[in-house]
């Protein structure tokens, strides 16, 4: 539970404008899902720990 009185939505473009960022000076992948390199999305949160134990 958030305990908030309201919840708003901010588009990626409006987010970019709100921080006065130019088009290419930061990564938007966390917001858009468009990563600048291939990303393997089937990892679980313990993937690196499993590799380290081998």
C-alpha distances in whole Angstrom, upper triangle without the diagonal:
4,6,8,11,12,12,16,18,21,23,25,28,26,24,28,29,27,28,31,32,35,34,35,34,31,29,27,27,23,22,25,26,30,31,34,35,35,32,31,28,29,28,26,24,27,30,31,31,33,36,36,37,40
4,5,9,10,10,13,15,18,21,23,25,23,21,25,26,23,24,28,29,32,32,33,32,29,27,25,25,22,21,24,25,28,29,33,34,34,31,31,28,29,29,26,25,28,30,32,32,34,36,37,38,41
4,7,9,10,14,17,20,23,25,27,25,23,27,28,24,26,29,31,34,34,35,34,31,30,28,28,25,24,27,28,32,33,36,37,38,35,35,32,33,32,30,28,31,34,35,35,38,40,40,41,44
4,6,7,11,14,16,20,22,24,22,20,24,24,21,23,27,28,31,31,33,32,29,28,26,27,23,22,25,27,30,31,34,36,37,34,35,32,33,33,31,29,32,35,36,36,39,41,41,43,45
4,7,10,14,17,20,23,25,22,21,25,25,22,24,27,29,32,32,34,33,31,30,28,29,26,24,26,29,32,33,36,38,39,36,37,34,36,36,34,33,36,38,39,40,42,44,45,46,49
4,7,10,13,17,20,21,18,18,22,22,19,22,25,26,29,29,31,31,28,28,25,26,23,21,23,26,29,31,33,36,36,34,35,32,34,34,33,31,35,37,38,39,41,43,44,45,48
4,7,10,13,16,18,16,15,19,19,17,20,23,24,26,26,28,28,25,24,21,22,20,17,20,22,25,27,30,32,33,30,31,28,30,31,30,29,32,34,35,36,38,40,41,43,45
4,7,10,13,15,12,12,16,16,14,17,20,21,23,23,25,25,23,22,19,20,18,15,17,20,23,25,28,30,31,29,31,28,30,31,30,29,33,34,35,37,39,40,41,43,45
4,7,10,12,10,10,13,14,13,15,18,19,21,20,22,23,20,19,16,17,15,12,14,17,19,22,24,27,28,26,28,25,28,29,28,28,32,32,34,36,37,38,40,42,44
4,7,8,6,6,10,10,10,12,14,15,17,16,19,19,17,16,13,15,14,11,12,16,17,20,22,25,26,25,27,25,28,29,29,28,32,32,33,35,37,38,39,42,43
4,5,5,6,9,10,10,13,14,14,15,14,16,17,16,15,11,13,13,9,10,14,15,17,20,23,24,23,25,23,27,28,28,28,32,32,33,35,37,37,39,41,43
4,5,5,6,9,10,11,12,11,12,11,13,14,12,11,8,10,10,7,8,11,12,14,16,19,21,20,23,22,25,26,27,26,30,30,30,33,35,35,36,39,41
4,5,5,6,9,10,11,10,10,9,12,13,12,13,10,13,14,11,11,14,14,16,18,21,23,23,26,25,28,29,30,30,33,33,34,36,38,38,39,42,44
4,5,5,6,9,10,10,12,12,15,15,14,15,12,15,15,12,13,17,17,19,21,24,26,26,28,27,30,31,32,31,35,35,35,38,40,40,41,44,45
4,5,5,7,9,9,11,11,13,13,12,12,10,13,12,10,12,15,16,17,19,22,24,23,26,25,28,28,29,28,31,32,32,34,37,37,38,40,42
4,6,6,6,5,7,8,10,10,9,10,9,13,13,11,12,16,15,17,17,21,23,23,26,25,29,29,30,29,32,32,32,35,37,37,38,41,42
4,5,5,6,8,9,12,12,12,14,13,16,17,14,16,19,19,20,21,24,27,27,30,29,32,33,33,33,36,36,36,39,41,41,41,44,46
4,6,8,11,12,15,14,13,15,14,17,17,15,17,20,20,22,22,26,28,28,31,29,33,33,33,32,35,35,35,38,40,40,41,44,46
4,5,9,11,13,11,11,13,13,16,16,14,17,20,20,20,21,24,27,26,29,28,32,31,32,30,34,34,33,36,38,38,39,42,44
4,7,10,12,10,11,14,14,18,18,17,18,21,21,21,21,25,28,28,31,30,34,34,35,33,36,36,36,38,41,40,41,44,46
4,6,8,7,8,11,11,15,16,15,16,19,18,18,18,21,24,25,28,28,31,31,32,31,34,34,33,36,38,38,38,41,43
4,6,6,8,11,12,15,17,16,16,19,17,18,17,20,24,24,28,28,32,32,33,33,35,35,34,37,39,38,39,43,44
4,6,8,9,10,13,15,14,14,16,14,15,14,18,21,22,25,25,29,30,31,31,34,33,33,36,38,37,38,41,42
4,6,8,9,12,15,14,14,16,13,13,11,15,18,20,23,24,28,28,30,29,32,31,30,34,35,34,35,39,39
4,7,10,12,14,15,15,17,15,14,13,16,20,20,24,24,28,28,29,29,31,30,29,32,35,33,34,37,39
4,6,9,11,12,13,14,13,12,11,14,17,18,21,21,25,24,26,25,28,27,26,29,31,30,31,34,36
4,6,8,9,10,10,9,8,8,11,14,14,17,18,21,21,23,22,25,24,23,26,28,28,29,32,33
4,6,5,6,8,8,8,9,12,15,14,17,17,20,21,22,22,25,24,24,27,29,29,30,33,34
4,5,5,5,5,5,8,10,11,11,14,13,17,17,19,19,22,21,21,24,26,25,27,30,31
4,6,6,8,8,11,13,14,12,14,13,16,16,17,16,20,20,20,23,25,25,26,29,30
4,6,8,10,13,15,16,15,17,15,18,19,20,19,23,23,24,26,28,28,30,32,34
4,5,8,11,13,14,13,16,14,18,19,20,21,24,24,25,28,29,29,31,33,34
4,6,10,11,11,10,12,11,14,15,17,18,21,20,21,25,25,25,27,30,31
4,7,9,9,10,13,12,16,17,20,20,23,22,23,26,27,26,29,31,32
4,5,7,7,11,11,15,16,18,19,21,20,20,24,25,24,26,29,29
4,7,9,13,14,18,18,21,21,24,22,22,25,26,25,26,30,30
4,6,10,12,15,16,19,20,22,19,19,23,24,22,24,27,27
4,7,9,12,13,17,18,20,17,17,21,21,20,22,25,25
4,6,9,10,13,14,16,14,15,18,18,17,20,23,23
4,6,7,10,12,14,11,13,16,16,15,18,20,20
4,6,8,11,13,11,13,16,16,16,19,21,21
4,6,10,11,9,12,15,14,15,18,19,19
4,7,8,6,9,11,11,11,14,16,16
4,5,5,9,10,10,12,14,15,16
4,6,8,9,10,12,13,15,17
4,6,5,6,9,10,11,13
4,5,5,6,9,10,11
4,5,5,6,9,10
4,5,5,6,9
4,5,5,7
4,5,6
4,6
4
